[in-house]
Amino acid sequence: QVQLVESGGGLVQPGGSLRLSCAASGFTLDNYAIGWFRQAPGKEREGVSCISRTGGYTYYTDSVKGRFTISRDNAKNTVYLQMNSLKPEDSAIYFCATKSSCATTFLGYWGQGTQVTVHS
């Protein structure tokens, strides 16, 4: 069965950290770039970060630069999003998705999402 599974979300205070994981089963992640997206209630889906197939290229939206770090461990078939200095505006459901490259907009496989809530 082909699927992506996100984990690592939760409730954290402002300034705290979380590490999200995006694990693949049924296919090999290293054939794809992986994007992280988020969607808060009443807001559009937002592209947060992306990592190329080899990890040699990474992208971050301006609002998370310097706070979030994307990485991948192809041996574990997993991509991570380390989120530091979290702010209430980072609260959202976070999804990962496969892409042919970070430059493309077409998304392949999606996970079910993991909830991140930043609240004091």
Buried (B, 14 or more C-beta within 10 A) or exposed (E): EEEBBBEBBEEBEEEBEBBBBBBBEEBEBBEBBBBBBBBBEEEEEBBBBBBBBEBEEBBBBEEBEEBBBBEBBBEEBBBBBBBBEBBEEBBBBBBBBBBEEBEEEEBBBBBEBBEBBBEE
